[in-house]
Amino acid sequence: MTSMVTNRVSTERVGNLSCSVGESPLWCAGQGAWFWVDIPAKTIWRLDAATGALRNWRTSEMVACLAHTQSGGLIAGMESGIFSLQLGDAQMAREQRLATPTALTAGMRFNDGRCDRQGRFWSGTMFIEMAAARADGHLYRYTTEQGISQPVVSNLIVQNGLGWSPDGRTMYLSDSHVSRQLIWAFDYDIDSGTPSNQRIFVDMNSHPGRPDGAAVDSDGCYWICGNDGGCILRFTPEGKLDSRINLPMLKPSMCSFGGDDLDTLLVTSIAAGKAEDDQWAGAVVMLRPGVKGMAETAFVA
């Protein structure tokens, strides 16, 4: 049985930035830069790792998740569908809508998303007003050749926690809603991009925080942000908790590995609804957890 270790790791804050709902940190090795979004602010942020320079672009609607494309742009899950984005000299990103699922109705948007190891883009939808607890969300797969899939996983309230094992044969997915707080694992067919055999990987009702965004390291361990728990938890491929990193903010939202050696975690957080004593609410921080991550696969455009 694996024992749990609480790691004491120093964190570095990225400027004085405070995001209302920071999400989807993403490392781009080709640019030597980090990207992330602030969902309600309709903003994409970029941090140059070498110089520390920050830049941002606005979008016409809320953007919740990002992945890089092989052609050098971004693919994103937004309010009205899946979009292709180009970031240039202008303040506004250049947008092209690629697909809209028929079940994406008024009051909904896409939420967490990323590419699988083969370069297919995955993202799920949610009803924006979380208090309504509407299980209207679906998980979708998007490819250039096949377009947007039919719902692959349904009955989701707040879809989150997407990730894949290093060999791509296990997919992870969570539901962050307070009434769920579950992380599932699936067998994943890497040829067809089809998950099966859904099962509970971790019941986060037994751990601090709600399961938000996630990352997978080179050992195949799954890192999940404990939203409202002020921590990141690392689970082995068997679903056993083996380490915890406490953070200076209560609502970490997603973590991602990056840097030249993939040994840095960038963690976004949420300021909306913050406690009065949460001075780091909405901060973006960087830390070195002592392990290396997996490079994110670019979307095969």
C-alpha positions in Angstrom: 0.0 0.0 0.0 1.4 3.4 -1.0 1.7 5.9 1.9 0.7 9.6 1.2 3.4 12.2 1.6 2.7 15.9 2.0 5.3 17.8 -0.1 6.5 21.2 1.0 7.2 23.0 -2.3 7.9 26.7 -2.8 5.6 28.5 -5.2 6.4 31.5 -7.4 3.6 33.8 -8.4 3.3 35.0 -12.0 3.3 38.8 -11.6 0.4 40.3 -9.7 -2.1 38.7 -12.0 -5.5 37.7 -10.6 -7.9 35.7 -12.8 -11.5 35.5 -12.1 -11.6 31.9 -13.4 -8.1 31.0 -14.5 -8.0 27.7 -16.5 -6.3 25.5 -19.1 -2.5 26.2 -18.6 -0.6 24.9 -21.6 3.1 24.8 -22.3 4.3 25.5 -25.9 7.9 24.2 -26.3 8.3 25.8 -29.7 7.6 29.3 -28.3 9.1 28.7 -24.9 5.9 30.1 -23.5 2.9 29.3 -21.2 -0.7 30.0 -22.2 -3.8 30.0 -20.1 -7.3 31.5 -20.1 -9.5 33.6 -17.8 -12.9 32.4 -18.7 -15.3 35.2 -17.7 -12.8 37.8 -18.8 -12.8 36.3 -22.4 -9.0 36.5 -22.3 -6.1 34.3 -23.3 -2.8 34.9 -21.5 0.8 34.2 -22.6 3.9 34.1 -20.4 7.3 34.2 -22.0 9.4 31.8 -19.9 12.7 33.4 -20.7 11.8 37.0 -20.2 8.7 36.9 -17.9 6.8 39.1 -20.4 3.1 38.8 -20.2 0.7 39.4 -23.1 -3.0 38.8 -23.5 -5.7 38.6 -26.2 -9.4 39.0 -26.0 -12.0 36.7 -27.5 -15.5 37.4 -28.6 -17.0 34.9 -26.1 -15.8 32.9 -23.2 -12.9 30.5 -23.9 -12.5 27.7 -21.5 -9.8 25.4 -22.8 -6.9 25.4 -25.3 -4.7 23.0 -27.2 -1.9 23.8 -29.7 -2.2 22.8 -33.3 0.4 21.4 -35.6 0.0 24.5 -37.8 1.0 26.8 -35.0 -2.4 28.1 -33.9 -4.8 27.1 -31.1 -7.9 25.0 -30.9 -10.4 26.0 -28.2 -13.6 25.1 -26.5 -15.8 28.2 -26.2 -19.4 29.1 -25.6 -20.9 28.3 -29.0 -18.6 25.6 -30.1 -15.0 24.4 -31.0 -12.9 27.2 -32.5 -9.6 27.7 -34.3 -7.7 30.7 -32.9 -4.8 32.7 -34.2 -2.9 35.1 -31.9 -1.3 38.0 -33.8 -0.4 41.6 -33.2 -4.0 42.7 -32.7 -5.6 42.7 -29.3 -8.3 40.4 -30.4 -7.7 36.8 -31.4 -8.7 35.8 -34.9 -11.5 33.2 -34.6 -13.0 30.6 -36.9 -15.8 28.4 -35.5 -15.2 24.7 -36.5 -18.1 22.9 -35.0 -21.1 23.2 -32.7 -22.9 20.2 -31.2 -26.7 20.3 -31.4 -27.0 19.7 -27.7 -25.0 22.9 -26.9 -28.0 25.1 -26.0 -28.5 28.6 -24.4 -26.8 28.9 -21.0 -24.2 26.3 -21.7 -20.5 26.4 -22.8 -17.5 24.1 -23.3 -15.3 23.6 -20.2 -12.2 21.4 -19.7 -10.4 20.0 -22.8 -7.2 18.8 -24.4 -5.8 16.5 -27.1 -5.4 12.8 -26.6 -1.9 11.3 -27.4 -2.9 10.9 -31.1 -3.8 14.6 -31.5 -7.7 14.4 -31.4 -9.3 17.3 -29.5 -11.6 16.4 -26.6 -13.8 18.8 -24.6 -17.0 18.7 -22.6 -19.9 21.0 -22.1 -21.7 22.2 -18.9 -24.6 24.4 -17.9 -23.0 27.7 -16.8 -25.1 28.1 -13.7 -23.6 25.4 -11.5 -26.1 25.9 -8.7 -28.8 24.5 -11.1 -27.0 21.1 -10.9 -28.2 20.2 -14.4 -26.6 17.1 -15.8 -26.8 18.4 -19.4 -23.1 18.1 -20.1 -21.6 15.8 -22.7 -18.0 14.9 -23.7 -17.1 15.3 -27.4 -14.3 14.3 -29.7 -13.3 16.6 -32.6 -11.1 15.8 -35.6 -10.7 17.6 -38.9 -11.7 14.5 -40.9 -14.8 13.5 -38.9 -15.8 16.8 -37.3 -17.6 16.8 -34.0 -18.7 13.5 -32.6 -22.0 12.5 -31.0 -21.8 12.7 -27.2 -19.3 10.1 -26.1 -20.0 10.5 -22.3 -23.2 12.1 -21.0 -24.9 13.0 -17.8 -22.2 15.3 -16.7 -22.8 18.4 -14.5 -19.3 20.0 -14.5 -17.1 18.1 -16.9 -13.4 18.3 -15.9 -10.1 16.4 -15.3 -9.4 15.1 -18.8 -6.1 13.3 -19.2 -4.5 10.3 -20.7 -1.9 7.8 -19.5 1.6 8.0 -21.1 0.7 5.1 -23.5 -2.7 6.7 -24.3 -4.6 3.6 -23.3 -6.3 5.0 -20.2 -8.5 8.1 -20.3 -9.4 10.1 -17.2 -12.4 12.3 -16.7 -14.0 14.0 -13.6 -17.1 15.8 -12.6 -16.4 18.7 -10.3 -19.9 19.4 -9.0 -20.3 19.2 -5.3 -23.0 16.5 -5.7 -20.6 14.3 -7.7 -16.9 14.8 -6.9 -15.8 11.7 -8.9 -12.9 10.9 -11.2 -13.4 8.1 -13.7 -11.0 6.0 -15.7 -11.8 4.4 -19.1 -10.1 1.9 -21.3 -9.1 3.9 -24.4 -8.8 2.5 -28.0 -6.0 4.6 -29.4 -6.9 3.7 -33.0 -10.5 4.7 -33.0 -10.4 7.2 -30.1 -13.1 5.4 -28.2 -13.3 5.1 -24.4 -15.0 2.2 -22.7 -15.3 0.4 -19.4 -16.1 3.5 -17.4 -15.2 3.0 -13.7 -14.6 5.1 -10.6 -10.8 5.9 -10.4 -11.0 8.1 -7.3 -14.0 9.2 -5.1 -12.9 12.7 -4.2 -15.6 12.9 -1.5 -13.0 11.1 0.6 -10.2 13.7 -0.2 -9.9 17.5 0.2 -11.3 19.6 -2.6 -13.4 19.0 -5.7 -11.7 17.4 -8.7 -10.9 20.2 -11.2 -8.3 20.2 -13.9 -5.6 17.6 -14.1 -2.2 16.5 -15.5 -0.4 13.2 -16.0 3.3 12.8 -15.2 5.9 10.5 -16.9 5.3 7.8 -14.2 1.7 7.6 -15.3 0.5 9.3 -12.1 -2.5 11.6 -12.2 -2.4 15.1 -10.6 -5.7 16.7 -9.8 -6.4 20.2 -8.5 -8.4 20.0 -5.3 -10.7 23.0 -5.8 -11.8 24.5 -2.5 -9.2 22.2 -0.8 -6.1 24.4 -1.5 -4.0 21.5 -2.8 -2.9 19.3 -5.7 -3.2 15.5 -5.2 -1.1 12.9 -7.0 -2.7 9.5 -7.5 -0.9 6.4 -8.8 -2.3 4.5 -11.8 -4.1 2.3 -9.3 -5.9 5.2 -7.8 -3.9 5.4 -4.6 -3.0 8.8 -3.1 0.7 9.1 -2.7 1.4 12.8 -2.4 -0.2 16.1 -1.7 1.1 19.6 -2.4 -0.5 22.4 -0.4 -1.0 25.7 -2.3 -1.3 29.3 -1.1 -4.8 29.7 -2.7 -8.0 27.8 -1.9 -9.3 27.3 -5.4 -6.6 25.8 -7.7 -8.3 25.0 -11.0 -5.9 23.2 -13.3 -2.2 22.3 -13.4 0.0 21.5 -16.4 3.6 20.4 -16.8 6.0 22.4 -18.9 9.4 24.2 -19.0 12.4 22.9 -21.0 12.6 19.7 -18.9 8.9 19.3 -18.3 9.6 19.5 -14.6 7.6 22.7 -13.8 3.9 22.8 -12.9 2.0 25.9 -13.8 -1.2 26.2 -11.7 -4.2 28.5 -12.4 -6.8 29.4 -9.8 -10.2 31.0 -9.3 -10.9 34.3 -7.6 -14.7 34.2 -8.1 -16.4 33.6 -4.8 -13.2 33.8 -2.9 -12.9 33.7 0.9 -11.9 37.0 2.4 -8.6 35.6 3.7 -7.6 34.0 0.4 -5.0 36.6 -0.6 -3.8 34.5 -3.6 -7.2 33.8 -5.0 -7.0 33.9 -8.8 -3.2 33.8 -8.8 -1.2 31.8 -11.3 1.8 30.1 -9.7 4.7 27.9 -10.8 6.4 25.2 -8.7 8.7 22.2 -9.1 7.1 19.0 -7.8 10.2 16.8 -8.2 8.8 14.7 -11.1 8.5 15.3 -14.9 5.4 15.5 -16.9 4.3 14.5 -20.4 4.3 16.9 -23.3 0.9 17.8 -24.6 0.2 16.5 -28.1 -0.7 19.1 -30.7 -4.0 18.9 -32.5 -3.5 17.2 -35.9 -5.0 19.9 -38.1 
